[in-house]
Amino acid sequence: MTQMDEAVLLGLPSSRNIEEIPGIEEDEVIAAITRMKNRKAPGIDNITVEELRAATKGEGLKVIHR
């Protein structure tokens, strides 16, 4: 096994160039729910597509988006 020089590690810059990931917008949530097919089996959360669509009416969209 090769020995590592600790001085080299200390000389490396500690900050990385991390770019910010933008959040998901409400219109993207609507588009995703709209593209889902009706009458499919619910997922592990037991929520059907029809229930998701009904939940986007009114304030429900804000809750799903959050």
Secondary structure, DSSP 4 states (H G I P E B T S, - for coil): -PPP-HHHHHHS-S---PPPPPPPPHHHHHHHHHHSPSS----TT---HHHHHHHTSTTHHHHHH-
